[in-house]
Amino acid sequence: MTVHTLITDLQTRGMRLVDPRAGAESRRGGAGPSDHKAVTIDGMTVMVPVHTAPAFDSPYLVEAPDEKGRARILKDGAPLAEAAFPAKPRFTDLSTADGIPYGHIAQLHSRDVLATTVLQTCIRYESRKKTCKFCSIGQSLAAGRTIARKTPAQLAEVAKAAVELDGVKHMVMTTGTPKGPDRGAAVLAESAAAVKAAVDLPIQVQCEPPEDDSWLRRMHEAGADSLGMHLEAVTPEVRAEIMPGKASVPLSKYWDSFEAAVEVFGRGQVSTYILAGLGDTEEAILRTAERLCAIGVYPFVVPFVPISGTPLESRPAPRPEFMARILAPLAQMILASGMRATEIKAGCGRCGACSALSAYEKLGIRP
C-alpha cells in the first residue's frame, strides 16, 4: 500500500491505539481536527481520528511504541507500516502569570503548527437552528480545556514560547463567528499584530468573509500572511442542510471575497477548507475546486470526520475510494494552476495533516 493510499484510508477509517498515551495527547472536541491524534508515517505527520465511531471499529491498530518511539501499524492483524508520534510540546507545561495553562490558549497541531481559536464561542453554534452540524467548537470550552476569549497578550506570550521551546514554524488563528459585520476579522487583526510584535512567525487567520472586504487588507497589514475562508460544503442544498446559519452568507459573497483576498494576499495565499462527505458529489467538489484554482485560491479538501456529540456523529465517514477520486485529480489541478502546499506561508494547506492531498501533490511534481 502506498503512503498516500494508507493516509487516505487511515483518515477515513481511523485507527485504534494499544497505548493512547503515546506522544502528544489526542484532541477531543473544540475547533479544528477534533477527536484526532497526530502520527508520523514515512516522514509525513498527519491527523488521524481515534475517538470517532469509525475509529472504534477500524481495521487499523497501532502498537505501543518501542524505546525509540517507533510503532507498527497493523491492518487486520498484519504488519503494514511503521509510525511514530510527535512528542508532547514543552510549551504546554507552562502557565500565564494569572494561572492559565498555555495549552488552554493554543495547541500544537501536527508537529510544528501552533493553532488557536481566538473566540471559542460562535453565534451559529449557540442556536440549534443555525449551528453547523459537524462543529464541536463549544465542547472543549464546556469541558474546561480552553477559555472563551484569548487576549492578544496571551497569544503573543504562548506563540513566543512555542517557537523558542518547540520550534513551531507557523500559526493558525481561527475564530467562532461573533456578532457584527466583520465576522471575527477585528479580533484576528489585533491578535496577529500582537503575535508579530513578539515573535517572527508566519500566521494564517481564518474567518467567514467580512461584509466589508476592507477588513481583508486590515488583517494583512496587521501581520496575517495568509487567509482561510472556509466553504466546508460547496452546493447551496448541502450548505442549507448542514450549516443553515453559515449558509445565510451566500456563495456569491464568498466568491467576491475570494477574489478580493487574492488581490491582497496573493495567489496561493488564500485557501478554503472543503469537507468531502457532507453530501456534495465528487463532481461538484472538483468543479468548485477548478474555479478556485483559476482565481488563485487553494482548495484544501479533507475527509469529513463524524465527531462525537455533534448532530452528525452517526453519519458515516466518506469511503477511501471517494476521497481518492477527488484528491488525485485535485492535486494535478492545483499544480497546473501554479500553486503548491509547500509554498503557502502558513495555515491548514501548508500543514496538510488533515488530508492526503499534499501526498498526492508530491506524486504529481515533476523534477
C-alpha positions as CSV (number, residue, x, y, z in Angstrom):
1,M,0.0,0.0,0.0
2,T,1.4,3.4,-1.0
3,V,1.7,6.1,1.6
4,H,-0.9,8.4,0.1
5,T,-3.4,5.4,0.0
6,L,-2.6,4.5,3.6
7,I,-3.1,8.0,4.8
8,T,-6.4,8.3,2.9
9,D,-7.5,5.0,4.4
10,L,-6.5,6.0,8.0
11,Q,-8.2,9.4,7.8
12,T,-11.5,7.9,6.7
13,R,-11.5,4.7,8.8
14,G,-9.5,6.0,11.8
15,M,-7.2,3.9,14.0
16,R,-7.1,2.1,17.3
17,L,-4.3,2.6,19.8
18,V,-2.8,0.0,22.1
19,D,-1.3,2.9,24.1
20,P,-3.4,6.1,23.9
21,R,-0.7,7.9,25.9
22,A,1.9,7.7,23.2
23,G,3.3,11.0,22.0
24,A,1.3,14.2,22.4
25,E,-2.3,14.0,23.7
26,S,-5.1,13.4,21.3
27,R,-7.7,16.2,20.9
28,R,-11.3,15.8,21.9
29,G,-13.9,18.4,20.9
30,G,-13.2,22.0,20.1
31,A,-12.4,23.6,16.7
32,G,-10.0,22.2,14.1
33,P,-9.1,18.5,13.8
34,S,-11.1,17.1,16.8
35,D,-11.1,13.6,18.1
36,H,-7.7,13.1,16.3
37,K,-4.1,12.2,17.1
38,A,-1.0,13.2,15.2
39,V,1.1,10.3,13.8
40,T,4.1,10.4,11.5
41,I,4.2,7.9,8.6
42,D,7.1,7.9,6.1
43,G,8.2,11.3,7.2
44,M,4.7,12.9,6.9
45,T,2.8,13.9,10.1
46,V,-0.9,13.6,9.7
47,M,-4.0,13.8,11.9
48,V,-5.9,10.5,12.2
49,P,-9.3,10.0,14.0
50,V,-9.0,8.0,17.2
51,H,-12.1,8.9,19.2
52,T,-14.8,8.6,16.5
53,A,-17.3,5.8,15.8
54,P,-15.4,4.6,12.7
55,A,-12.2,4.5,14.6
56,F,-13.6,2.2,17.3
57,D,-14.2,-0.4,14.5
58,S,-11.2,0.4,12.4
59,P,-9.2,-2.5,10.9
60,Y,-6.0,-0.4,11.8
61,L,-4.3,-1.0,15.1
62,V,-1.2,0.9,16.2
63,E,1.0,-1.0,18.7
64,A,2.7,0.6,21.7
65,P,5.9,2.5,20.7
66,D,9.3,0.9,21.4
67,E,12.1,2.6,23.3
68,K,12.9,4.7,20.2
69,G,9.3,5.8,19.8
70,R,8.5,3.7,16.8
71,A,5.3,1.7,16.5
72,R,3.9,-0.8,14.0
73,I,0.6,-0.2,12.2
74,L,-1.3,-3.4,11.8
75,K,-4.3,-3.9,9.4
76,D,-6.5,-6.9,10.4
77,G,-3.5,-8.1,12.4
78,A,-0.9,-8.0,9.7
79,P,2.0,-5.5,9.9
80,L,1.7,-2.8,7.3
81,A,3.9,0.2,8.1
82,E,5.9,1.9,10.8
83,A,4.7,5.0,12.7
84,A,6.0,7.5,15.3
85,F,4.2,10.1,17.4
86,P,5.3,13.7,17.9
87,A,6.4,14.3,21.4
88,K,4.3,16.4,23.9
89,P,5.2,20.0,23.3
90,R,7.1,21.7,26.1
91,F,5.3,25.0,26.0
92,T,2.1,23.2,27.3
93,D,3.9,22.7,30.6
94,L,3.8,26.5,31.2
95,S,1.1,28.8,32.5
96,T,0.5,32.5,32.3
97,A,1.1,34.8,35.3
98,D,-2.6,34.6,36.2
99,G,-2.5,30.8,36.1
100,I,-4.0,29.9,32.7
101,P,-2.2,26.9,31.2
102,Y,-0.7,27.6,27.8
103,G,-2.5,24.6,26.4
104,H,-5.8,26.4,27.1
105,I,-4.7,29.2,24.9
106,A,-3.2,27.4,21.9
107,Q,-2.4,23.8,20.9
108,L,0.2,22.0,18.8
109,H,-1.2,20.6,15.5
110,S,0.7,18.1,13.5
111,R,4.4,18.5,14.7
112,D,5.2,22.2,14.1
113,V,2.0,24.2,13.9
114,L,0.6,26.3,16.7
115,A,-3.2,26.6,16.5
116,T,-5.7,28.7,18.5
117,T,-9.4,29.5,18.4
118,V,-9.4,33.2,19.5
119,L,-13.1,33.2,20.2
120,Q,-14.3,29.8,21.5
121,T,-18.0,31.0,21.1
122,C,-20.0,31.4,17.9
123,I,-23.4,32.9,17.0
124,R,-24.0,29.9,14.8
125,Y,-23.2,27.3,17.5
126,E,-25.5,28.9,20.1
127,S,-28.6,28.2,18.0
128,R,-30.0,24.7,17.2
129,K,-31.5,26.1,14.0
130,K,-28.2,27.8,12.9
131,T,-25.4,25.6,14.1
132,C,-23.1,23.8,11.7
133,K,-24.0,20.2,12.3
134,F,-20.4,19.0,12.1
135,C,-19.0,21.6,14.6
136,S,-17.8,20.9,18.1
137,I,-16.3,24.3,19.0
138,G,-18.1,24.5,22.3
139,Q,-17.1,21.1,23.6
140,S,-13.6,21.9,24.8
141,L,-14.9,25.1,26.4
142,A,-17.7,23.2,28.3
143,A,-15.1,20.7,29.4
144,G,-12.8,23.4,30.8
145,R,-10.0,22.6,28.4
146,T,-9.8,26.2,27.0
147,I,-11.0,29.7,27.7
148,A,-13.7,31.7,25.8
149,R,-11.5,34.6,24.7
150,K,-7.8,34.6,24.2
151,T,-6.3,38.0,24.5
152,P,-3.7,39.4,22.1
153,A,-1.1,39.4,25.0
154,Q,-1.8,35.8,25.9
155,L,-1.4,34.7,22.3
156,A,1.8,36.6,21.9
157,E,3.2,35.0,25.1
158,V,2.3,31.5,24.1
159,A,3.5,31.9,20.5
160,K,6.9,33.1,21.6
161,A,7.3,30.2,23.9
162,A,6.2,27.7,21.3
163,V,8.7,29.0,18.9
164,E,11.6,29.0,21.4
165,L,10.8,25.7,23.1
166,D,9.3,23.6,20.4
167,G,10.4,25.1,17.1
168,V,7.0,25.9,15.8
169,K,7.1,27.0,12.2
170,H,3.7,28.7,11.6
171,M,0.5,29.6,13.4
172,V,-3.2,29.2,12.6
173,M,-5.7,31.6,14.2
174,T,-9.3,30.7,13.7
175,T,-12.4,32.1,15.5
176,G,-16.0,31.4,16.2
177,T,-18.2,34.0,14.4
178,P,-19.2,36.9,16.7
179,K,-22.0,39.4,16.2
180,G,-21.1,42.2,13.8
181,P,-20.3,42.7,10.2
182,D,-16.5,42.0,10.5
183,R,-17.3,38.3,11.3
184,G,-14.2,38.0,13.5
185,A,-11.8,39.9,11.4
186,A,-11.3,42.6,14.1
187,V,-10.2,40.2,16.8
188,L,-8.0,38.3,14.3
189,A,-6.3,41.5,13.2
190,E,-5.4,42.6,16.8
191,S,-4.3,39.1,17.7
192,A,-2.0,38.8,14.6
193,A,-0.5,42.2,15.4
194,A,0.4,41.2,18.9
195,V,2.0,37.9,17.9
196,K,4.1,39.5,15.2
197,A,5.3,42.2,17.7
198,A,6.5,39.4,19.9
199,V,7.9,36.8,17.5
200,D,8.7,36.3,13.8
201,L,6.1,33.7,13.0
202,P,4.0,33.3,9.8
203,I,0.3,33.4,10.6
204,Q,-2.8,32.3,8.8
205,V,-6.1,33.9,10.0
206,Q,-9.5,32.2,9.4
207,C,-12.9,33.7,9.4
208,E,-16.1,34.0,7.4
209,P,-16.0,36.7,4.7
210,P,-16.4,40.1,6.3
211,E,-19.2,42.2,5.0
212,D,-16.7,44.9,4.1
213,D,-13.7,43.5,2.2
214,S,-11.5,46.3,3.5
215,W,-11.1,44.0,6.6
216,L,-9.0,41.7,4.4
217,R,-6.4,44.3,3.9
218,R,-6.6,45.3,7.6
219,M,-5.8,41.7,8.6
220,H,-2.9,41.5,6.2
221,E,-1.5,44.8,7.3
222,A,-1.8,43.7,11.0
223,G,0.5,40.8,10.2
224,A,-1.5,37.9,8.7
225,D,0.5,36.2,6.0
226,S,-2.3,34.0,4.6
227,L,-6.1,33.8,4.9
228,G,-8.6,31.0,5.2
229,M,-12.3,31.5,4.4
230,H,-13.9,28.1,4.6
231,L,-16.7,26.9,2.4
232,E,-16.9,23.4,4.0
233,A,-19.8,22.5,1.7
234,V,-19.9,23.7,-1.9
235,T,-23.5,23.4,-3.1
236,P,-26.5,25.5,-1.8
237,E,-28.5,22.4,-1.0
238,V,-25.9,20.9,1.2
239,R,-25.0,24.2,2.8
240,A,-28.6,24.8,3.8
241,E,-29.0,21.3,5.2
242,I,-25.7,21.0,7.1
243,M,-24.9,24.6,8.1
244,P,-28.1,26.7,7.9
245,G,-26.7,29.7,9.8
246,K,-23.5,29.9,7.8
247,A,-25.5,29.4,4.6
248,S,-27.0,32.8,5.2
249,V,-23.7,34.2,3.8
250,P,-24.3,33.4,0.1
251,L,-21.8,31.6,-2.1
252,S,-21.7,34.8,-4.2
253,K,-20.3,36.7,-1.3
254,Y,-17.6,34.0,-0.8
255,W,-16.6,34.3,-4.5
256,D,-16.4,38.1,-4.3
257,S,-14.3,38.0,-1.2
258,F,-12.0,35.2,-2.6
259,E,-11.1,37.5,-5.5
260,A,-10.6,40.5,-3.2
261,A,-8.5,38.4,-0.8
262,V,-6.2,37.1,-3.6
263,E,-5.5,40.8,-4.6
264,V,-4.4,41.4,-1.0
265,F,-2.6,38.2,0.0
266,G,-1.5,36.9,-3.4
267,R,-2.2,33.7,-5.4
268,G,-1.9,30.6,-3.3
269,Q,-2.0,32.5,0.0
270,V,-5.8,32.3,0.3
271,S,-7.4,28.9,1.0
272,T,-10.7,27.3,1.7
273,Y,-11.5,24.2,3.7
274,I,-13.9,21.7,2.0
275,L,-15.2,18.8,3.9
276,A,-15.8,15.8,1.5
277,G,-18.6,13.6,2.7
278,L,-21.2,16.1,3.8
279,G,-23.3,15.3,0.7
280,D,-21.6,17.1,-2.1
281,T,-20.7,14.9,-5.1
282,E,-17.1,14.5,-6.2
283,E,-18.1,16.3,-9.4
284,A,-19.4,19.3,-7.5
285,I,-16.3,19.4,-5.3
286,L,-13.9,19.2,-8.3
287,R,-15.9,21.8,-10.3
288,T,-15.7,24.2,-7.4
289,A,-12.0,23.4,-6.9
290,E,-11.4,24.2,-10.6
291,R,-12.9,27.6,-10.2
292,L,-11.0,28.3,-7.0
293,C,-7.7,27.3,-8.6
294,A,-8.4,29.6,-11.6
295,I,-8.6,32.7,-9.3
296,G,-5.7,31.6,-7.1
297,V,-7.4,30.1,-4.0
298,Y,-6.0,26.8,-2.7
299,P,-8.8,24.3,-2.2
300,F,-7.9,22.2,0.8
301,V,-10.2,19.1,0.6
302,V,-10.3,16.9,3.7
303,P,-12.5,13.9,4.6
304,F,-15.4,14.7,6.9
305,V,-14.9,13.2,10.3
306,P,-18.1,12.4,12.4
307,I,-17.3,14.0,15.8
308,S,-18.9,12.6,19.0
309,G,-21.5,14.9,20.5
310,T,-22.4,16.6,17.3
311,P,-25.6,16.2,15.2
312,L,-23.6,14.3,12.6
313,E,-21.8,11.9,15.0
314,S,-23.5,8.9,13.4
315,R,-23.0,10.0,9.8
316,P,-20.6,7.6,8.1
317,A,-17.2,9.0,7.1
318,P,-16.6,9.1,3.3
319,R,-15.2,6.0,1.7
320,P,-11.4,5.9,0.9
321,E,-12.2,5.4,-2.8
322,F,-14.4,8.5,-2.8
323,M,-11.5,10.6,-1.4
324,A,-9.0,9.1,-3.9
325,R,-11.3,10.0,-6.8
326,I,-11.2,13.6,-5.6
327,L,-7.7,14.1,-4.3
328,A,-5.8,12.6,-7.3
329,P,-7.3,15.0,-10.0
330,L,-7.4,17.8,-7.4
331,A,-3.6,17.6,-6.8
332,Q,-3.0,17.8,-10.6
333,M,-5.4,20.7,-10.8
334,I,-3.6,22.6,-8.1
335,L,-0.1,22.0,-9.6
336,A,-1.3,23.1,-13.1
337,S,-2.6,26.4,-11.6
338,G,0.9,27.1,-10.2
339,M,0.1,26.5,-6.5
340,R,1.6,24.1,-4.0
341,A,1.0,23.4,-0.4
342,T,4.7,23.9,0.4
343,E,4.5,27.5,-0.9
344,I,1.7,28.6,1.4
345,K,3.2,30.8,4.1
346,A,1.0,29.5,6.9
347,G,-2.1,27.6,7.6
348,C,-4.0,24.3,7.1
349,G,-3.0,23.9,3.5
350,R,0.7,24.2,4.3
351,C,0.4,21.9,7.3
352,G,-1.6,19.4,5.2
353,A,-2.0,17.0,8.2
354,C,-5.8,16.6,7.9
355,S,-5.8,15.4,4.3
356,A,-3.6,13.2,2.0
357,L,-3.8,16.0,-0.6
358,S,-0.1,17.0,-0.1
359,A,1.0,13.4,-0.6
360,Y,-0.9,13.4,-3.9
361,E,0.8,16.6,-4.8
362,K,4.2,15.1,-4.3
363,L,3.3,12.3,-6.7
364,G,2.5,14.8,-9.4
365,I,5.5,17.0,-9.1
366,R,8.0,16.5,-11.9
367,P,11.7,17.1,-11.1
